[in-house]
Structures are given as C-alpha cells and as structure tokens.
C-alpha cells in the first residue's frame, strides 16, 4: 500500500480546514439553537471546486459529507 503524503501547502490547508470546521460547527449549533432547531437539522454544503483531492479527503475524515 502506498503512503499518501501531503505537500506542505496541503498540510497547511488541512490544518486550516480542521480549525475552520470546529468553528463553523460551533457557530452553526448556536444559530440552530437560537432559531429553535436542533443542530442536527442543519446541513453545511462545502464548496470544493478548486480544492485538492487530498484536502477534500481530509474534510471527509472530519465529518463533512455534503460537497
């Protein structure tokens, strides 16, 4: 099996995706609760048009499922 190595730029992007995903989930949960909804009722649709597949796979690993 071939090990998948990230370029430095991809590693930086993955770190940014991880941090942004944490912040976005928290903000989405707060907004959902303020509007009387459960956070599980809200779906984030991620745009990936110009994102490397390795970074997309990282986002999927974090739990993003709609792109």
N, C-alpha and C positions, 0 to 999 in steps of 0.2 A: 504494500500500500504506500502510495506517495504522500509525503507530508506536505500539507498546504501551508506555505509560508506567505505572510503578508509583506508587502513593501512597507517602508517607513510611513509613506503617505497614507496607505490603507490602515495601518495600525493607529495612526492619529485620528483618522476618520472613524474607526471603530470605537475608539475611546470617546470621541465626541458623541457618537450615536448612543452609546451606553449612558452617558451623563444626561443627554437631552431626553432620552426615553424615560429616565427616572423622573425628571422634572415635568415632562408632559403628562405622564400618568398621574402624578400628584395634582397637577392643575386640572386635568380632566375630571378626576374624582371629586375635587372641591366644587367644580362647576356643576357636575351632575347632582350632587347632594343639595346645592343651593337651589336647583330647579326642581327638586322633589323627585329625582330619579336615582336609581342605583348606578354606580359606576360601571357595572357590567352591561348596562343598557346602551352604553356609548361606544362607538367604534371609531378608531383612528384609521384613516386611509393614508398610507405613506406614499409619497411620490418618489420614484426610483429611476426616472428616465436617464439620468447621467451618472448613476452610481455604479461602481464596480461590483460585479457579482459577489466577490468575497465580502464586501461590506454589507450587501443585501443579506447574504447568508448569516452574517453576524447578527443583523437585526432580527432575522427569523429566529435565531437561537435565543434572543432576548424575549421573544414572545410576540413580535409583530407578525400578524397573519394576513393583513389586508393591504395589498400593494397594487 
